[in-house]
């Protein structure tokens, strides 16, 4: 699934983060809908997304929410 089009394809919580992951407006829309209007990318989240471990976009949203609770 490495050819996933992060610009155009529908993103759900089950969408796997692939090797060609990109921070697109499509991704931002999904994460804003999942996390709320306060969502924003930061370096720590980006490093976590790109750490090579298998994860889904639902995992990314949950990680962001968890980090916000810790602040």
C-alpha positions in Angstrom: 0.0 0.0 0.0 3.0 2.3 -0.5 1.3 4.1 -3.4 -1.5 5.6 -1.2 -2.3 9.1 -2.5 -2.2 11.2 0.7 -3.6 14.1 -1.3 -6.7 12.5 -2.7 -7.7 9.2 -1.2 -10.1 9.1 1.7 -8.4 8.8 5.1 -10.0 6.8 7.9 -8.8 5.7 11.3 -7.9 2.4 9.8 -5.7 3.9 7.0 -2.1 2.6 7.6 0.7 5.1 7.6 2.8 4.1 4.6 6.3 4.7 3.5 5.2 7.6 1.3 3.3 9.4 4.1 3.0 13.1 3.6 1.5 15.9 5.7 -1.1 17.0 3.2 -4.2 19.1 3.6 -6.2 15.9 3.3 -4.3 14.5 6.4 -4.8 17.8 8.3 -8.5 17.7 7.6 -8.7 14.1 8.9 -6.7 14.9 12.1 -8.6 18.2 12.7 -11.9 16.2 12.5 -10.5 13.5 14.8 -8.7 15.7 17.3 -10.6 19.0 17.2 -9.8 22.5 15.9 -6.7 22.8 18.2 -4.8 20.1 16.2 -1.5 21.1 14.8 1.6 19.3 13.7 4.8 19.6 15.8 8.3 18.1 15.5 7.7 15.4 18.2 4.6 14.2 16.5 6.2 14.2 13.1 9.2 12.1 14.5 6.7 9.7 16.0 4.7 9.3 12.8 7.9 8.7 10.8 9.7 6.3 13.3 9.1 3.3 11.0 6.8 1.4 13.4 3.5 0.2 12.0 0.6 2.5 12.8 -2.7 3.7 11.5 -4.0 7.2 11.2 -6.3 6.4 14.2 -3.1 5.7 16.1 -1.7 9.1 15.0 -4.9 10.9 16.2 -4.8 9.0 19.5 -1.1 9.9 20.0 -1.8 13.6 19.5 -4.7 13.5 21.9 -2.6 11.7 24.5 0.2 14.2 24.2 -2.3 17.1 24.7 -3.6 15.5 28.0 0.0 15.3 29.3 0.6 19.1 28.9 
